[in-house]
Amino acid sequence: MRAFPVEPARVLHRRRSASLPAHRHRGPRHPEPGVSVLDVVYILGIIAVFVVVGLIAKGVEKL
């Protein structure tokens, strides 16, 4: 036995705006030719590692 009466679940509907459709059809996405952002980040990361190693080597050399 339940203490509260059971009511059917309410469904709240959203009105679909004409300027902002709910679903936009996007065609198949192909990567653009050229250098991707991840490639640039990877190369900059490698350069930064070599710079840090060089600075550590200079610091050790001064000891």
PAZA-272795 format. One record per residue: residue number from 1; chain; z, x, y of N, C-alpha, C in turn. Coordinates in steps of 0.05 Angstrom, whole numbers. Example, Ala and Ser with C-alpha at 12.3 -4.5 7.8 and 13.67 -1.06 7.14 Angstrom:
<atoms>
<atom k="1" c="A" n_pz="156" n_px="264" n_py="-114" ca_pz="156" ca_px="246" ca_py="-90" c_pz="156" c_px="264" c_py="-66"/>
<atom k="2" c="A" n_pz="142" n_px="257" n_py="-45" ca_pz="143" ca_px="273" ca_py="-21" c_pz="157" c_px="258" c_py="1"/>
</atoms>
This chain:
<atoms>
<atom k="1" c="A" n_pz="0" n_px="17" n_py="-23" ca_pz="0" ca_px="0" ca_py="0" c_pz="0" c_px="18" c_py="25"/>
<atom k="2" c="A" n_pz="-17" n_px="11" n_py="44" ca_pz="-19" ca_px="27" ca_py="68" c_pz="-4" c_px="14" c_py="91"/>
<atom k="3" c="A" n_pz="7" n_px="31" n_py="108" ca_pz="23" ca_px="20" ca_py="130" c_pz="5" c_px="10" c_py="153"/>
<atom k="4" c="A" n_pz="-19" n_px="23" n_py="156" ca_pz="-37" ca_px="15" ca_py="177" c_pz="-61" c_px="2" c_py="166"/>
<atom k="5" c="A" n_pz="-72" n_px="-18" n_py="180" ca_pz="-97" ca_px="-30" ca_py="169" c_pz="-120" c_px="-11" c_py="170"/>
<atom k="6" c="A" n_pz="-137" n_px="-12" n_py="150" ca_pz="-160" ca_px="6" ca_py="149" c_pz="-183" c_px="-7" c_py="164"/>
<atom k="7" c="A" n_pz="-194" n_px="8" n_py="183" ca_pz="-217" ca_px="-2" ca_py="199" c_pz="-241" c_px="14" c_py="191"/>
<atom k="8" c="A" n_pz="-265" n_px="2" n_py="192" ca_pz="-289" ca_px="17" ca_py="186" c_pz="-293" c_px="39" c_py="207"/>
<atom k="9" c="A" n_pz="-305" n_px="61" n_py="198" ca_pz="-310" ca_px="84" ca_py="216" c_pz="-330" c_px="76" c_py="237"/>
<atom k="10" c="A" n_pz="-324" n_px="85" n_py="262" ca_pz="-342" ca_px="80" ca_py="284" c_pz="-362" c_px="103" c_py="286"/>
<atom k="11" c="A" n_pz="-386" n_px="96" n_py="292" ca_pz="-407" ca_px="116" ca_py="296" c_pz="-414" c_px="116" c_py="325"/>
<atom k="12" c="A" n_pz="-412" n_px="139" n_py="338" ca_pz="-419" ca_px="142" ca_py="366" c_pz="-448" c_px="152" c_py="368"/>
<atom k="13" c="A" n_pz="-464" n_px="137" n_py="381" ca_pz="-493" ca_px="144" ca_py="383" c_pz="-497" c_px="158" c_py="409"/>
<atom k="14" c="A" n_pz="-514" n_px="178" n_py="408" ca_pz="-522" ca_px="193" ca_py="433" c_pz="-550" c_px="183" c_py="440"/>
<atom k="15" c="A" n_pz="-553" n_px="179" n_py="466" ca_pz="-580" ca_px="172" ca_py="475" c_pz="-596" c_px="197" c_py="478"/>
<atom k="16" c="A" n_pz="-620" n_px="196" n_py="469" ca_pz="-638" ca_px="219" ca_py="470" c_pz="-651" c_px="220" c_py="498"/>
<atom k="17" c="A" n_pz="-647" n_px="243" n_py="511" ca_pz="-659" ca_px="246" ca_py="537" c_pz="-688" c_px="253" c_py="535"/>
<atom k="18" c="A" n_pz="-705" n_px="243" n_py="552" ca_pz="-733" ca_px="249" ca_py="552" c_pz="-738" c_px="278" c_py="560"/>
<atom k="19" c="A" n_pz="-722" n_px="288" n_py="578" ca_pz="-726" ca_px="316" ca_py="587" c_pz="-715" c_px="336" c_py="568"/>
<atom k="20" c="A" n_pz="-696" n_px="329" n_py="552" ca_pz="-685" ca_px="347" ca_py="532" c_pz="-686" c_px="334" c_py="504"/>
<atom k="21" c="A" n_pz="-709" n_px="337" n_py="491" ca_pz="-711" ca_px="325" ca_py="464" c_pz="-692" c_px="338" c_py="444"/>
<atom k="22" c="A" n_pz="-683" n_px="323" n_py="425" ca_pz="-664" ca_px="332" ca_py="405" c_pz="-676" c_px="355" c_py="388"/>
<atom k="23" c="A" n_pz="-700" n_px="352" n_py="380" ca_pz="-713" ca_px="372" ca_py="363" c_pz="-739" c_px="381" c_py="376"/>
<atom k="24" c="A" n_pz="-741" n_px="407" n_py="379" ca_pz="-766" ca_px="418" ca_py="390" c_pz="-780" c_px="432" c_py="368"/>
<atom k="25" c="A" n_pz="-806" n_px="427" n_py="366" ca_pz="-821" ca_px="439" ca_py="345" c_pz="-829" c_px="468" c_py="354"/>
<atom k="26" c="A" n_pz="-821" n_px="486" n_py="338" ca_pz="-828" ca_px="514" ca_py="343" c_pz="-846" c_px="523" c_py="321"/>
<atom k="27" c="A" n_pz="-868" n_px="535" n_py="328" ca_pz="-886" ca_px="546" ca_py="308" c_pz="-874" c_px="570" c_py="294"/>
<atom k="28" c="A" n_pz="-889" n_px="581" n_py="276" ca_pz="-879" ca_px="605" ca_py="262" c_pz="-877" c_px="628" c_py="281"/>
<atom k="29" c="A" n_pz="-854" n_px="641" n_py="280" ca_pz="-849" ca_px="663" ca_py="298" c_pz="-857" c_px="689" c_py="285"/>
<atom k="30" c="A" n_pz="-875" n_px="703" n_py="298" ca_pz="-884" ca_px="729" ca_py="289" c_pz="-873" c_px="750" c_py="308"/>
<atom k="31" c="A" n_pz="-863" n_px="772" n_py="298" ca_pz="-854" ca_px="793" ca_py="316" c_pz="-877" c_px="804" c_py="333"/>
<atom k="32" c="A" n_pz="-871" n_px="810" n_py="358" ca_pz="-891" ca_px="820" ca_py="376" c_pz="-897" c_px="849" c_py="368"/>
<atom k="33" c="A" n_pz="-921" n_px="858" n_py="371" ca_pz="-927" ca_px="886" ca_py="365" c_pz="-914" c_px="904" c_py="386"/>
<atom k="34" c="A" n_pz="-907" n_px="927" n_py="378" ca_pz="-895" ca_px="946" ca_py="397" c_pz="-867" c_px="954" c_py="388"/>
<atom k="35" c="A" n_pz="-852" n_px="965" n_py="406" ca_pz="-825" ca_px="975" ca_py="400" c_pz="-805" c_px="953" c_py="403"/>
<atom k="36" c="A" n_pz="-789" n_px="948" n_py="382" ca_pz="-769" ca_px="927" ca_py="384" c_pz="-744" c_px="938" c_py="397"/>
<atom k="37" c="A" n_pz="-726" n_px="920" n_py="405" ca_pz="-701" ca_px="927" ca_py="419" c_pz="-683" c_px="943" c_py="400"/>
<atom k="38" c="A" n_pz="-683" n_px="936" n_py="375" ca_pz="-666" ca_px="950" ca_py="355" c_pz="-675" c_px="979" c_py="352"/>
<atom k="39" c="A" n_pz="-701" n_px="983" n_py="353" ca_pz="-710" ca_px="1011" ca_py="351" c_pz="-700" c_px="1028" c_py="374"/>
<atom k="40" c="A" n_pz="-701" n_px="1017" n_py="398" ca_pz="-692" ca_px="1031" ca_py="422" c_pz="-662" c_px="1037" c_py="420"/>
<atom k="41" c="A" n_pz="-647" n_px="1016" n_py="412" ca_pz="-618" ca_px="1020" ca_py="409" c_pz="-612" c_px="1041" c_py="388"/>
<atom k="42" c="A" n_pz="-626" n_px="1041" n_py="366" ca_pz="-622" ca_px="1061" ca_py="345" c_pz="-628" c_px="1089" c_py="355"/>
<atom k="43" c="A" n_pz="-649" n_px="1093" n_py="370" ca_pz="-656" ca_px="1119" ca_py="380" c_pz="-636" c_px="1128" c_py="401"/>
<atom k="44" c="A" n_pz="-627" n_px="1110" n_py="418" ca_pz="-607" ca_px="1118" ca_py="438" c_pz="-580" c_px="1125" c_py="424"/>
<atom k="45" c="A" n_pz="-574" n_px="1111" n_py="403" ca_pz="-550" ca_px="1117" ca_py="388" c_pz="-551" c_px="1145" c_py="376"/>
<atom k="46" c="A" n_pz="-574" n_px="1152" n_py="365" ca_pz="-577" ca_px="1179" ca_py="353" c_pz="-574" c_px="1200" c_py="374"/>
<atom k="47" c="A" n_pz="-587" n_px="1196" n_py="397" ca_pz="-585" ca_px="1215" ca_py="419" c_pz="-556" c_px="1218" c_py="428"/>
<atom k="48" c="A" n_pz="-542" n_px="1196" n_py="430" ca_pz="-513" ca_px="1197" ca_py="438" c_pz="-497" c_px="1212" c_py="418"/>
<atom k="49" c="A" n_pz="-502" n_px="1209" n_py="393" ca_pz="-487" ca_px="1225" ca_py="372" c_pz="-492" c_px="1254" c_py="376"/>
<atom k="50" c="A" n_pz="-517" n_px="1263" n_py="381" ca_pz="-523" ca_px="1291" ca_py="385" c_pz="-509" c_px="1302" c_py="410"/>
<atom k="51" c="A" n_pz="-508" n_px="1285" n_py="431" ca_pz="-495" ca_px="1294" ca_py="456" c_pz="-465" c_px="1298" c_py="451"/>
<atom k="52" c="A" n_pz="-453" n_px="1280" n_py="436" ca_pz="-424" ca_px="1282" ca_py="430" c_pz="-419" c_px="1307" c_py="413"/>
<atom k="53" c="A" n_pz="-436" n_px="1311" n_py="393" ca_pz="-432" ca_px="1335" ca_py="376" c_pz="-436" c_px="1361" c_py="393"/>
<atom k="54" c="A" n_pz="-455" n_px="1361" n_py="411" ca_pz="-459" ca_px="1384" ca_py="428" c_pz="-435" c_px="1389" c_py="446"/>
<atom k="55" c="A" n_pz="-423" n_px="1368" n_py="458" ca_pz="-400" ca_px="1371" ca_py="474" c_pz="-376" c_px="1381" c_py="458"/>
<atom k="56" c="A" n_pz="-373" n_px="1372" n_py="434" ca_pz="-351" ca_px="1381" ca_py="417" c_pz="-355" c_px="1411" c_py="410"/>
<atom k="57" c="A" n_pz="-380" n_px="1418" n_py="405" ca_pz="-386" ca_px="1446" ca_py="398" c_pz="-380" c_px="1465" c_py="422"/>
<atom k="58" c="A" n_pz="-387" n_px="1456" n_py="447" ca_pz="-381" ca_px="1472" ca_py="470" c_pz="-351" c_px="1474" c_py="474"/>
<atom k="59" c="A" n_pz="-336" n_px="1453" n_py="469" ca_pz="-307" ca_px="1454" ca_py="471" c_pz="-295" c_px="1473" c_py="451"/>
<atom k="60" c="A" n_pz="-305" n_px="1473" n_py="427" ca_pz="-294" ca_px="1491" ca_py="406" c_pz="-302" c_px="1519" c_py="412"/>
<atom k="61" c="A" n_pz="-325" n_px="1524" n_py="424" ca_pz="-334" ca_px="1551" ca_py="431" c_pz="-316" c_px="1564" c_py="452"/>
<atom k="62" c="A" n_pz="-306" n_px="1547" n_py="470" ca_pz="-288" ca_px="1557" ca_py="491" c_pz="-261" c_px="1565" c_py="481"/>
<atom k="63" c="A" n_pz="-253" n_px="1555" n_py="458" ca_pz="-227" ca_px="1562" ca_py="447" c_pz="-226" c_px="1590" c_py="437"/>
</atoms>
